[in-house]
Amino acid sequence: MEKHTEQELIQLFENWSGENVLSTQLLPPSGSYREYLRIKGTQNSAIGAYNPDKKENRAFIEFTKHFHSLNLNVPELFRENKTENIYLIEDLGNTTLFAFINQHREGKNYTSKIIDVYKAVIEQLPNFQIKAGKNLNYDVCYPRPRFDKQSMMWDLNYFKYYFLKLARVHFDEQALEEDFQTFTDYLLKTDTNYFLYRDFQSRNVMLKDGIPYFIDYQGGRRGALHYDLASLLYDAKADMPDSVRKMLLGYYIITASKQTNINPDKFKQYFYGYVLIRIMQAMGSYGFRGFYEKKEHFLQSIPYALKNLSAILADVRFPIKIPALLEALENIIESKRLNKISTDQKSLTVTLNSFSYKRGIPIDVTGHGGGFVFDCRAIHNPGRYEQYTNQTGKDAEVIKFLNNEPEMKRFIRDVTNLVDQSVEKYLKRKFTNLMVSFGCTGGQHRSVYCAEVLAKHLMDKFDIKLVLRHLELEMKQ
C-alpha cells in the first residue's frame, strides 16, 4: 500500500473516530487487487479499504447501505472518500468460517459445531438472495447486472485460458466452445431473478461472537439461487464431507422455501450444473493466481478442486450433450502434472514473516491459526545508528553487526531448536502449514535478519516448501 493511501486512510479514521491512530496493520492479500488496512485508535478499530476500481467501490458501498437497511449482517460503512478510492468499514475481527473449520474439525470430519455454524450461514443466505434482492438497485452491479450468458462465457473462457491452457490439459477448442454454448443455455433455463452474491465461500464469512457476518459481495448481480449455495458447499479447501453437503443442500431448500416457491427435484437438477460452472470459475482463478502469478496459496486449492470435480463427474448425469466439455474435465482429473501438484501439496509449507509491531502480528491466511511469533525487540538494534538507517537485515553491514551480537546468537539458537521440533513433528504427521513470524520495532533490521537466517537453516535441513515475506519492506516498495 502506498504511503499516501495509508495516510489518507488514517485521516479518514481520525475524522470518524476523533481518536489518534495507535497502530496500523496491512491485512494479507486475497484473490483481488483490493488492499485492506486494520487501523486502531485508543478505543476504536476499523478496516480501511483501498480499491482503484471506482465502479466496484460504488457497488460495494451501495450494496452495504441496502443490506444494512434490512438489518443483514454486513460490516457497517463508517466513512468513504470517493476521490481517493478509499472507505472505512467495521472491523469484524480475524475469524473466518474457513479458520473456524480448521480449528474445530476432527480429521476429515465436520463436528456438530461446524455444522451448526453452516446452518446459521444458510439461514441467512436467502435473506440476501430473496429479501434483499427484491428492491436492490441492480444498476450499480459491476461488471454486469446479471449472471447471464455473457457472464457465464467470461467465466468459462477464464477457465479455458488460465487453467486448461496453463495446466497443459488437452481439449478441442471448437468443440469445447460449442459445449460452452449448450451448457450455458441449459443453466439459464432456471429462474435467474434473485440476488447472486457471487463469491459466497468460507473466507467471505466472518464469525463475530459466534454470529456469521458477510463480506466481499461487490461482485453481486441477478442470477439463480443455486450458484451461491454451490460456492458454499463446494468451497475447495473447506473440504466438506459429501454427506454434510447433501444434508445442507436439503436444509437450504427447506429454508429458502419459506421465502419463495422451490421444487426440490428441479432445484437439485440445476444445482449440480451450477456446481460445475462454479468449480470451473474457481479453477480459472487458481490457474491465474497460481500458475501465472506464482502464488502458492492458490495452487494449494487445486487438489481439493480435483476431488470435487471427480465426485461430480462420477455421480451426476446432465440432461444435455456436452461431450467435449466432459472430456476436458476428465483430462484434468487424469493429468499427471495436476496430480503431481496434488501430491506435492501434501508436503509442509513453512511461511516465514518479518514484521513491525507498529502494524501488528501477521494473520495466517491458511486458516491454521498461525504458529510461532518471536519478539526481537530485546536484541541490540542496529537501527539506532545512522549508518544503518537506510539498510535492512539483508544488507551485509547489518548482517555483520548482528552476527557479532552474543544475544542474537543465543536467540537464533533457541528459535531454531523450537522450530525444528515443530517441523519434524509436522512432517511426521503430514501437516501442511506452519507459520513463523519475527517482529521488531520497525520491521527492517532484526526481524528481517532472523527470518533470513531461519529460512536458510530450514531449507538446508528439511525437505519443505518455504515462503519468505518481509511485510514492512514490501509496504515500502
C-alpha positions as CSV (number, residue, x, y, z in Angstrom):
1,M,0.0,0.0,0.0
2,E,1.4,3.4,-1.0
3,K,2.3,5.8,1.8
4,H,-0.2,8.4,0.5
5,T,-3.1,5.9,0.6
6,E,-2.2,4.8,4.1
7,Q,-2.1,8.4,5.3
8,E,-5.5,9.1,3.7
9,L,-7.0,6.1,5.4
10,I,-5.5,7.2,8.8
11,Q,-7.1,10.7,8.3
12,L,-10.4,9.1,7.4
13,F,-10.2,7.0,10.6
14,E,-9.3,10.0,12.8
15,N,-12.1,12.1,11.3
16,W,-14.6,9.3,12.0
17,S,-13.4,8.3,15.5
18,G,-12.0,11.5,16.9
19,E,-9.0,9.5,18.1
20,N,-5.3,9.4,17.2
21,V,-4.2,6.2,15.4
22,L,-2.1,3.9,17.6
23,S,-1.3,1.2,15.1
24,T,-2.0,0.0,11.5
25,Q,-1.7,-3.5,10.1
26,L,-1.8,-4.4,6.4
27,L,-4.0,-7.4,6.0
28,P,-3.0,-10.3,3.9
29,P,-3.8,-10.0,0.2
30,S,-6.7,-12.1,-1.2
31,G,-7.7,-13.0,-4.7
32,S,-8.3,-9.4,-5.7
33,Y,-6.2,-6.2,-6.1
34,R,-8.1,-4.5,-3.2
35,E,-5.9,-3.6,-0.2
36,Y,-7.0,-3.6,3.4
37,L,-5.5,-1.9,6.5
38,R,-6.6,-2.5,10.1
39,I,-6.5,0.8,11.9
40,K,-6.6,1.0,15.7
41,G,-7.1,4.1,18.0
42,T,-7.4,4.3,21.7
43,Q,-10.9,2.7,21.8
44,N,-12.0,2.1,18.2
45,S,-10.8,-0.2,15.4
46,A,-11.8,-0.2,11.8
47,I,-10.8,-1.7,8.4
48,G,-9.6,0.8,5.8
49,A,-10.0,-0.4,2.2
50,Y,-8.4,0.9,-1.0
51,N,-9.6,-0.1,-4.4
52,P,-8.7,1.8,-7.6
53,D,-11.8,0.4,-9.3
54,K,-14.4,3.1,-8.8
55,K,-17.3,1.1,-10.2
56,E,-16.5,-1.8,-7.9
57,N,-16.3,0.6,-4.9
58,R,-19.7,2.0,-5.9
59,A,-21.3,-1.5,-6.0
60,F,-19.8,-2.4,-2.6
61,I,-20.9,0.8,-0.9
62,E,-24.4,0.8,-2.4
63,F,-24.9,-2.9,-1.5
64,T,-23.7,-2.3,2.0
65,K,-26.1,0.5,2.6
66,H,-29.0,-1.5,1.2
67,F,-28.1,-4.6,3.2
68,H,-27.7,-2.6,6.4
69,S,-31.1,-1.0,5.9
70,L,-32.6,-4.5,6.1
71,N,-30.5,-5.4,9.2
72,L,-28.5,-8.0,7.4
73,N,-25.1,-9.0,9.0
74,V,-22.7,-7.0,6.9
75,P,-19.9,-4.6,8.1
76,E,-21.1,-1.1,8.8
77,L,-19.8,1.6,6.5
78,F,-18.3,4.4,8.6
79,R,-16.8,6.8,6.0
80,E,-15.9,7.0,2.3
81,N,-13.7,9.1,0.2
82,K,-14.6,8.6,-3.5
83,T,-11.8,10.8,-4.8
84,E,-9.1,8.7,-3.1
85,N,-10.9,5.4,-3.8
86,I,-11.0,4.5,-0.1
87,Y,-13.6,3.7,2.5
88,L,-13.7,2.7,6.2
89,I,-15.8,-0.2,7.4
90,E,-16.5,-2.1,10.6
91,D,-13.7,-4.4,11.9
92,L,-15.2,-7.9,12.3
93,G,-12.1,-9.5,13.6
94,N,-9.9,-12.3,12.2
95,T,-12.1,-15.4,12.5
96,T,-13.3,-16.5,9.1
97,L,-15.6,-19.5,8.7
98,F,-12.6,-21.2,7.0
99,A,-10.4,-20.7,10.1
100,F,-13.2,-21.9,12.3
101,I,-13.5,-25.1,10.3
102,N,-9.8,-25.8,10.6
103,Q,-9.9,-25.1,14.4
104,H,-12.8,-27.5,15.1
105,R,-12.8,-30.3,12.5
106,E,-11.7,-33.8,13.6
107,G,-9.6,-35.2,10.8
108,K,-11.7,-35.2,7.7
109,N,-14.9,-35.0,9.7
110,Y,-17.1,-31.9,10.4
111,T,-18.1,-31.6,14.1
112,S,-21.6,-30.6,15.2
113,K,-20.1,-27.1,16.0
114,I,-19.1,-26.7,12.4
115,I,-22.4,-27.9,11.0
116,D,-24.3,-25.6,13.4
117,V,-22.4,-22.6,12.0
118,Y,-23.1,-23.7,8.4
119,K,-26.8,-23.9,9.2
120,A,-26.7,-20.4,10.7
121,V,-25.0,-19.2,7.5
122,I,-27.5,-21.0,5.3
123,E,-30.4,-19.4,7.3
124,Q,-29.0,-16.0,6.3
125,L,-28.3,-16.7,2.6
126,P,-31.9,-16.4,1.3
127,N,-32.2,-13.1,3.1
128,F,-29.6,-11.8,0.7
129,Q,-30.8,-13.6,-2.4
130,I,-34.6,-13.1,-2.0
131,K,-35.4,-10.5,0.7
132,A,-32.6,-8.0,-0.2
133,G,-32.8,-8.9,-3.9
134,K,-36.3,-7.5,-4.4
135,N,-35.5,-3.8,-4.0
136,L,-31.8,-3.8,-4.8
137,N,-30.5,-1.2,-7.3
138,Y,-29.1,-3.6,-10.0
139,D,-27.9,-0.6,-12.0
140,V,-24.8,-0.4,-9.7
141,C,-23.8,-4.1,-10.4
142,Y,-20.3,-4.4,-11.8
143,P,-19.2,-5.6,-14.3
144,R,-22.7,-6.8,-15.4
145,P,-26.1,-6.5,-13.8
146,R,-26.9,-10.2,-14.3
147,F,-25.2,-13.6,-14.3
148,D,-26.3,-14.0,-17.9
149,K,-24.8,-15.8,-20.9
150,Q,-22.1,-13.2,-21.3
151,S,-21.1,-13.5,-17.7
152,M,-21.0,-17.3,-17.8
153,M,-18.9,-17.3,-21.0
154,W,-16.4,-14.9,-19.4
155,D,-16.0,-17.5,-16.5
156,L,-15.8,-20.4,-18.9
157,N,-13.2,-18.7,-21.1
158,Y,-11.3,-17.7,-17.9
159,F,-11.2,-21.4,-17.1
160,K,-10.2,-22.3,-20.6
161,Y,-7.3,-19.9,-21.0
162,Y,-6.0,-19.6,-17.4
163,F,-6.5,-23.2,-16.3
164,L,-6.7,-25.6,-19.2
165,K,-4.0,-23.9,-21.2
166,L,-1.6,-23.1,-18.3
167,A,-2.1,-26.6,-16.9
168,R,-1.4,-28.0,-20.4
169,V,-4.7,-30.0,-20.5
170,H,-5.7,-31.2,-23.9
171,F,-9.1,-30.0,-25.4
172,D,-10.7,-29.5,-28.7
173,E,-11.2,-25.7,-28.8
174,Q,-14.1,-25.5,-31.3
175,A,-16.0,-28.4,-29.8
176,L,-15.4,-27.0,-26.3
177,E,-16.8,-23.6,-27.4
178,E,-19.9,-25.3,-28.7
179,D,-20.4,-27.2,-25.5
180,F,-20.0,-24.0,-23.5
181,Q,-22.9,-22.6,-25.5
182,T,-25.1,-25.6,-24.8
183,F,-24.1,-25.7,-21.1
184,T,-24.9,-22.0,-20.5
185,D,-28.2,-22.2,-22.4
186,Y,-29.1,-25.1,-20.0
187,L,-28.2,-23.2,-16.9
188,L,-30.3,-20.2,-17.9
189,K,-33.5,-22.2,-18.2
190,T,-34.0,-21.9,-14.4
191,D,-35.2,-18.8,-12.6
192,T,-32.4,-16.2,-12.5
193,N,-34.2,-13.3,-10.9
194,Y,-32.6,-13.4,-7.5
195,F,-29.6,-11.6,-6.0
196,L,-26.5,-13.7,-6.7
197,Y,-23.8,-12.9,-4.1
198,R,-21.2,-14.3,-6.5
199,D,-18.4,-15.3,-4.0
200,F,-20.3,-16.9,-1.2
201,Q,-17.5,-19.0,0.3
202,S,-15.9,-19.7,3.7
203,R,-13.3,-17.0,3.6
204,N,-16.0,-14.4,3.0
205,V,-17.9,-15.3,6.1
206,M,-16.7,-13.8,9.4
207,L,-17.6,-15.0,12.8
208,K,-18.0,-12.3,15.4
209,D,-19.1,-13.5,18.8
210,G,-20.1,-16.7,17.1
211,I,-22.5,-14.9,14.7
212,P,-21.9,-15.0,10.9
213,Y,-21.2,-11.7,9.1
214,F,-20.8,-11.4,5.4
215,I,-18.2,-9.6,3.3
216,D,-16.9,-9.2,-0.3
217,Y,-20.3,-9.1,-2.1
218,Q,-19.3,-6.3,-4.5
219,G,-19.4,-8.7,-7.5
220,G,-23.1,-9.4,-6.9
221,R,-25.8,-9.3,-9.6
222,R,-29.0,-11.0,-10.6
223,G,-28.8,-14.8,-11.0
224,A,-30.1,-18.2,-9.9
225,L,-30.3,-19.3,-6.3
226,H,-28.2,-22.4,-7.0
227,Y,-24.9,-20.6,-7.6
228,D,-24.2,-19.2,-4.1
229,L,-25.1,-22.5,-2.5
230,A,-22.7,-24.3,-4.9
231,S,-20.0,-21.8,-3.9
232,L,-20.5,-22.5,-0.2
233,L,-20.9,-26.3,-0.3
234,Y,-18.1,-26.9,-2.9
235,D,-15.6,-24.4,-1.5
236,A,-12.4,-26.3,-2.3
237,K,-10.2,-26.1,0.7
238,A,-13.1,-26.2,3.1
239,D,-13.1,-29.9,2.0
240,M,-16.7,-30.6,3.2
241,P,-17.7,-34.3,3.5
242,D,-20.2,-35.3,0.9
243,S,-22.7,-36.4,3.5
244,V,-22.7,-33.0,5.1
245,R,-23.1,-31.4,1.6
246,K,-26.2,-33.4,0.9
247,M,-27.7,-32.6,4.3
248,L,-27.0,-28.9,4.0
249,L,-28.5,-28.9,0.4
250,G,-31.7,-30.2,1.9
251,Y,-31.6,-27.7,4.7
252,Y,-31.2,-24.9,2.3
253,I,-34.2,-26.0,0.2
254,I,-36.4,-26.1,3.3
255,T,-35.1,-22.7,4.5
256,A,-35.3,-20.9,1.2
257,S,-38.8,-22.4,0.5
258,K,-40.1,-20.2,3.3
259,Q,-39.4,-17.1,1.1
260,T,-40.0,-18.5,-2.4
261,N,-41.5,-21.5,-4.1
262,I,-39.0,-24.2,-4.8
263,N,-39.4,-27.6,-6.4
264,P,-36.8,-29.8,-4.6
265,D,-36.2,-32.2,-7.5
266,K,-35.9,-29.5,-10.1
267,F,-33.7,-27.4,-7.9
268,K,-31.3,-30.3,-7.4
269,Q,-31.2,-31.0,-11.2
270,Y,-29.9,-27.5,-11.9
271,F,-27.9,-27.3,-8.7
272,Y,-25.1,-29.6,-10.0
273,G,-24.8,-27.7,-13.2
274,Y,-24.1,-24.5,-11.2
275,V,-21.7,-26.5,-9.0
276,L,-19.8,-27.4,-12.2
277,I,-19.6,-23.8,-13.5
278,R,-18.5,-22.6,-10.1
279,I,-15.8,-25.2,-9.9
280,M,-14.5,-24.1,-13.4
281,Q,-14.6,-20.5,-12.4
282,A,-12.6,-21.2,-9.3
283,M,-10.1,-23.3,-11.3
284,G,-9.6,-20.3,-13.6
285,S,-8.7,-18.3,-10.5
286,Y,-6.3,-21.0,-9.3
287,G,-4.7,-21.0,-12.7
288,F,-4.3,-17.3,-13.0
289,R,-3.2,-16.6,-9.4
290,G,-1.2,-19.9,-9.0
291,F,0.3,-20.8,-12.4
292,Y,0.6,-17.2,-13.8
293,E,1.2,-15.1,-10.7
294,K,3.0,-17.9,-8.9
295,K,1.0,-17.6,-5.6
296,E,1.4,-20.8,-3.7
297,H,-1.8,-20.3,-1.7
298,F,-3.9,-20.7,-4.8
299,L,-2.1,-23.8,-6.1
300,Q,-2.9,-25.5,-2.7
301,S,-6.6,-25.4,-3.6
302,I,-6.2,-27.5,-6.8
303,P,-6.1,-30.9,-5.2
304,Y,-9.4,-30.2,-3.4
305,A,-11.0,-28.9,-6.7
306,L,-9.9,-32.1,-8.5
307,K,-11.5,-34.2,-5.7
308,N,-14.8,-32.2,-6.1
309,L,-14.7,-32.4,-9.8
310,S,-14.1,-36.1,-9.8
311,A,-17.1,-36.7,-7.4
312,I,-19.4,-34.6,-9.7
313,L,-18.4,-36.4,-12.9
314,A,-18.9,-39.8,-11.2
315,D,-22.3,-39.2,-9.7
316,V,-24.1,-36.7,-11.9
317,R,-25.6,-37.1,-15.3
318,F,-26.6,-33.9,-17.1
319,P,-29.7,-33.9,-19.4
320,I,-27.7,-32.3,-22.3
321,K,-24.9,-33.4,-24.6
322,I,-21.6,-31.7,-23.7
323,P,-19.0,-34.4,-24.7
324,A,-16.1,-32.1,-25.4
325,L,-16.5,-30.3,-22.0
326,L,-16.8,-33.6,-20.1
327,E,-13.7,-34.9,-21.9
328,A,-11.7,-31.8,-21.0
329,L,-12.8,-32.3,-17.4
330,E,-11.8,-35.9,-17.4
331,N,-8.4,-34.9,-18.8
332,I,-8.0,-32.6,-15.8
333,I,-8.6,-35.4,-13.4
334,E,-6.2,-37.7,-15.2
335,S,-3.5,-35.0,-15.8
336,K,-0.1,-36.2,-14.4
337,R,1.0,-32.6,-14.0
338,L,-2.0,-31.7,-11.9
339,N,-1.8,-34.9,-9.9
340,K,1.8,-34.2,-9.2
341,I,0.7,-30.8,-7.7
342,S,-1.8,-32.8,-5.7
343,T,0.9,-35.0,-4.3
344,D,3.3,-32.0,-3.7
345,Q,0.6,-30.2,-1.7
346,K,0.9,-33.0,0.9
347,S,4.3,-31.7,1.9
348,L,4.8,-29.0,4.5
349,T,4.8,-25.3,3.7
350,V,6.6,-23.1,6.2
351,T,5.8,-19.4,5.9
352,L,8.3,-17.0,7.5
353,N,7.4,-13.4,8.1
354,S,9.2,-10.3,9.3
355,F,7.0,-7.5,10.6
356,S,6.8,-4.3,12.6
357,Y,4.9,-4.4,15.9
358,K,3.6,-1.0,15.0
359,R,1.4,-2.7,12.4
360,G,0.5,-5.8,14.4
361,I,1.2,-9.5,14.2
362,P,0.6,-11.1,10.8
363,I,-2.6,-13.1,10.2
364,D,-2.3,-16.7,9.0
365,V,-4.2,-16.8,5.7
366,T,-4.1,-20.6,5.6
367,G,-6.7,-20.9,8.3
368,H,-4.5,-22.9,10.6
369,G,-4.3,-20.3,13.3
370,G,-0.7,-19.2,12.9
371,G,2.3,-20.7,14.7
372,F,5.3,-19.1,16.3
373,V,5.7,-15.3,16.9
374,F,9.2,-14.2,18.1
375,D,9.8,-10.8,19.6
376,C,13.2,-9.4,18.5
377,R,12.9,-6.1,20.3
378,A,15.2,-7.1,23.2
379,I,18.1,-7.5,20.9
380,H,20.6,-4.6,20.3
381,N,19.1,-2.6,17.4
382,P,21.3,-1.5,14.5
383,G,18.5,0.9,13.5
384,R,19.7,3.2,16.3
385,Y,22.8,4.0,14.3
386,E,22.8,6.4,11.4
387,Q,24.9,4.3,9.1
388,Y,22.3,1.5,9.2
389,T,19.2,3.7,8.8
390,N,18.6,3.1,5.1
391,Q,19.8,-0.6,5.3
392,T,17.9,-3.7,6.2
393,G,18.6,-7.1,7.7
394,K,19.5,-8.4,4.3
395,D,22.5,-6.0,3.8
396,A,26.0,-7.1,4.6
397,E,26.8,-4.4,7.1
398,V,23.7,-5.1,9.2
399,I,24.3,-8.8,9.0
400,K,27.9,-8.3,10.3
401,F,26.6,-6.1,13.1
402,L,24.0,-8.7,14.3
403,N,26.4,-11.7,13.7
404,N,28.6,-10.1,16.3
405,E,25.9,-9.8,18.9
406,P,26.1,-12.6,21.5
407,E,22.4,-12.1,22.4
408,M,21.4,-12.6,18.8
409,K,23.4,-15.9,18.6
410,R,21.5,-17.2,21.7
411,F,18.2,-16.0,20.3
412,I,18.7,-17.7,17.0
413,R,19.9,-20.9,18.7
414,D,16.8,-21.1,20.8
415,V,14.4,-20.2,17.9
416,T,15.9,-22.9,15.6
417,N,15.6,-25.6,18.3
418,L,11.9,-24.8,18.9
419,V,11.0,-24.5,15.2
420,D,13.0,-27.7,14.3
421,Q,11.0,-29.6,16.9
422,S,7.7,-28.5,15.3
423,V,8.8,-29.0,11.7
424,E,10.0,-32.6,12.5
425,K,6.6,-33.4,14.1
426,Y,4.6,-31.7,11.4
427,L,6.4,-33.7,8.7
428,K,5.7,-36.9,10.5
429,R,2.0,-36.1,11.0
430,K,1.7,-34.8,7.4
431,F,0.6,-31.3,8.4
432,T,0.6,-28.9,5.5
433,N,1.3,-25.4,7.0
434,L,3.4,-23.8,9.7
435,M,3.9,-20.0,10.1
436,V,6.8,-18.4,12.0
437,S,6.9,-14.6,12.4
438,F,9.6,-12.3,13.7
439,G,8.7,-8.8,14.9
440,C,10.7,-5.8,15.8
441,T,10.1,-2.1,16.2
442,G,10.4,-1.1,12.5
443,G,10.3,-4.5,10.8
444,Q,13.5,-3.5,9.0
445,H,16.6,-4.9,10.7
446,R,16.4,-7.5,13.4
447,S,13.2,-9.2,12.3
448,V,14.4,-9.4,8.7
449,Y,17.8,-10.8,9.7
450,C,16.2,-13.5,11.8
451,A,13.7,-14.5,9.1
452,E,16.5,-14.8,6.6
453,V,18.7,-16.8,8.9
454,L,15.9,-19.2,9.8
455,A,14.9,-19.6,6.1
456,K,18.4,-20.7,5.2
457,H,18.6,-23.1,8.1
458,L,15.3,-24.8,7.3
459,M,16.0,-25.1,3.6
460,D,19.3,-26.7,4.4
461,K,17.9,-29.1,6.9
462,F,14.4,-30.1,5.7
463,D,12.6,-31.1,2.5
464,I,9.9,-28.4,2.8
465,K,8.4,-25.6,0.8
466,L,9.3,-22.2,2.2
467,V,7.6,-18.9,1.7
468,L,9.6,-15.9,3.0
469,R,7.9,-12.4,3.3
470,H,9.3,-9.2,4.7
471,L,6.0,-7.4,5.3
472,E,7.3,-4.0,6.2
473,L,9.8,-3.9,3.4
474,E,7.0,-4.9,1.0
475,M,5.0,-1.9,2.0
476,K,7.9,0.4,1.2
477,Q,8.4,-0.9,-2.3
